[in-house]
Amino acid sequence: MAGINDFKKSFGKKPEGERLERIKKSPNYSEGKFQNVQPTAVSPEDVSMITVLKDFVTRPKSVRPSAELPNIKTDLHNLSSENPAIVWFGHSSYFIDLNGYRVLVDPVFSGNASPVKFFGKSFPGADHYEVEDFPEIDLLILTHDHYDHLDYPTIIKLKNKVKKIVTSLGVASHLEYWELEKESITELDWWEDKRINAEVKVTAAPSRHFSGRGTTRFQTLWSSFILEFTEYKIFVGGDSGYSQQFKEIGRRFGPFDLAFLECGQYNENWSEIHMFPEQTVAAAKDLNAKVAIPVHWGKFTLSIHPWNEPIKRFVASAKKVGQHYVAPKVGEPYRLGEEYNQEVWWKFEGK
């Protein structure tokens, strides 16, 4: 019975009461739902669900790697250095140690990017980290409520390790339903900010996407975030299609020392809500990012492209326009500002 109850609870809860009243006052909410800055289609009107399902059923074996991904098991308790230290866990989960201040973004460590075990299984080599491997987390950033970013089993295990949570407006309806402390959670609308302490400030910014954990969409907000820490400025990109908002964010907050940008799970059928790799590079340029780290790839199969196509296309485009990037192995520490020897570790095909 506990398993059934957990499954039901994993869907979360829609905003209501005072939270819903605040949402209705948002400039980004109209006609009963949150809206993107520019018109955005989740999928083309002329593409049927049958066509999408057929593409998934007939997708090539190369969507999953043929061997375990190269990976490193880093001691996350002893990562601190003078420069920000970053560890990527595949897809959009990553850890930032800012001289002892620990930030975790969109952690998914249950082994699946969905509430069911038969869809979204993590790749071998991208599944060696568990909540137990983490020290206490000073700040947890949750960009939006999709399952591959907001993972119920992981959040439940993290509950007693997290001091502060910053998320998009409405997402705390799930978190409070899962019995996380209300006082620890800050919800932000686009362009709102929260000063966590004298050194750390977080600002929510637009992304071009959508939300929803069931059949109802657009009831909670989706965001990117600007993380400011003393002399460093980091762009925490959530899921997003390409838009002029990257230039606007760059104008308001750039240049960025580091930008995490989605690069993967794209498809012509949902081209307005996920970027193609060349657009990811363009977004890094728009943001005026000194270093870009491509994420949203290397852990789950949520589209039909070969598993390593995103990074191949990203690297080719970045080299063409002179965008500096770092693409570490899963679990490999990278320290901002230090010399990094980039290995082409993704050069093996799918199954």
NUMITOR-545147 format. One record per residue (C-alpha): x, y, z. Coordinates in steps of 0.25 Angstrom, whole numbers, plus 2048, in hexadecimal, padded with zeros to 3 digits. Last residue first. Layout:
REM residues N
XYZ ...
This chain:
REM residues 351
85E80078E 86280E78C 870813787 87D81778E 88482478E 87E82A79A 88B82C7A2 891837799 89A83B7A4 89B84A7A8 8A784D7B0 8A38587B9 8AB8647BE 8A586B7CA 89B8767C9 88F86E7CE 8938617D5 88E8557CE 88B8487D5 88883B7CE 87B8357D2 8768327C4 8818367BB 8848457B9 87F84D7AD 88685A7AE 8838667A4 88987279E 881878792 88A87B786 87F87B77C 88386E774 889867780 87B869788 87486377C 87C85777B 87C85578A 86D85678A 86A84D77F 873842785 86D845793 85F84378E 861837785 86782F791 85A827794 855825786 84982E783 83B828786 837830792 83682E7A1 8418247A3 8478277B0 85582A7B6 85F8317AC 85783D7A8 8508487AF 85D8507B1 8678587A9 87185F7B1 87486D7AC 8808767B0 8828857AE 8738867AC 86F8937A5 86088F7A7 85D890798 86A888795 86687D79E 85887E798 85E87C78A 86687078F 85986A794 85386D786 85D86577F 85A859789 84B85A785 843860790 83785B797 829861799 82786778A 82D85B783 823851789 82084977C 82D84C776 834845782 83D84878D 84083F799 84E84679A 85585379D 85085B7A9 8598667AD 8618687BA 8688757B9 8758797BF 87D8867C2 87188E7BD 87289B7B6 86789F7B8 85B8A27C1 8518AB7BA 8568AB7AC 85989C7AD 84B8997B2 8458A17A7 84E89A79D 84A88D7A2 83B8927A2 83C893793 838884792 83E876790 83586B797 83786A7A6 8398607B1 8408667BD 84D86E7BC 8558717C8 85D87D7C4 8698807CD 86E88D7D2 87B88D7DA 8818997E2 8798977EF 86F88C7EB 86488F7E1 85B8847DC 8528887D0 84787E7CF 83F8787C3 8308767C5 82486E7C3 8178727CA 80C8697D0 7FE8677CA 8038667BC 7FE8587B9 7F384F7BE 7F48407BA 7FE83D7C4 80C8427C9 80B8507C3 81485B7BE 8178637B1 8238687A9 8298757A5 83287A7B0 8308877B8 83888C7C4 8398897D3 8438907DB 84C88A7E6 8558917EF 86188C7F8 86C8937FF 86489B80A 85A89080B 84F889803 84B8967FC 83F8927F4 83B8987E6 82F89A7DE 83289C7CF 8288907CB 82088C7D7 8278867E3 82387C7ED 82B87B7FA 82B86E802 83286C810 826872818 81C868811 82485C817 82385080D 81784780F 815841802 80884A800 811856804 81B8527F8 8108507EE 80985E7F1 8178637F2 8188637E3 80E86E7E2 8188797DE 8258747DA 82F86E7E4 8398727EF 83B8687FB 84386B807 84A862812 84985480B 84E847811 841843819 83984380C 84383D803 83D82F804 82F834801 83583D7F5 83C8317EF 82F8287EF 8278347E9 8308387DE 82E8467D9 8378487CD 83483C7C4 82683B7CA 8228497C5 8208537D1 82985F7CD 8368657D0 83985F7DE 8458657E5 84985F7F2 8528687FB 85A865807 85B856805 86184D810 86B84380A 86783A7FE 86A82B7FC 85E827803 85582D7F9 85A8237EF 8658247E4 8688187DB 85D81A7D1 8648217C5 86D8157C3 86280C7BD 8588157B7 84C81A7BF 83E8137BC 83481D7B6 8288147B4 8268067BA 82880A7C8 81C8137C9 81C8217D1 8258267C6 83382A7C3 83881D7CA 8448197D2 83F81F7DF 84A8297DF 8448357D8 84A8427DE 84584F7D8 8508587DD 8598577E9 8608627F0 86B8617FB 87286D801 880868805 8878717FB 87C8707F1 8798617F0 87085F7E4 8698527E2 86284E7D5 8558477D0 85084B7C2 85383E7BA 8608377C0 8668397CE 86E8457CC 87884A7D6 87C8587D8 88685F7E0 88686E7E2 8948747E4 89A8757F2 8988667F4 88E85D7FA 88C84E7F5 88E847802 880842805 87D83F7F6 8878347F6 8878327E7 8838257E0 8888267D2 8818227C5 88381D7B7 8758197B2 87380A7B3 8728047A5 86A804799 86481179C 85481379B 84D81A78F 856812786 84C807786 84480F77B 83681477E 82A80C779 82280C785 82581B788 82281F77A 81581877A 81181E787 81382C781 80B829775 80082377D 800830785 7FD837779 806842772 7FE84D76B 7FC856777 80B856779 810853788 81185A795 80E86778C 814874791 80F88278F 81988C795 81B88F7A4 8158817A8 8088817AF 80487B7BC 7F58767BD 7E787A7BF 7E58847B4 7F188C7B9 7FD88A7C1 80B8907BE 80789E7C5 8058967D1 7F889A7D9 7F288C7D7 7FE8857DC 7FC88D7E9 7EE8887EB 7F287A7E7 7FD87A7F3 7F28807FC 7E98747FA 7ED86A7EF 7F98667E7 7F88587E1 7FD84C7E9 8088427E6 8088367DC 81282F7E6 80782E7F0 7FF8237E8 80C81B7E6 80F81D7F4 8028187F8 80380C7EF 8108087F5 80C80A803 800800800 
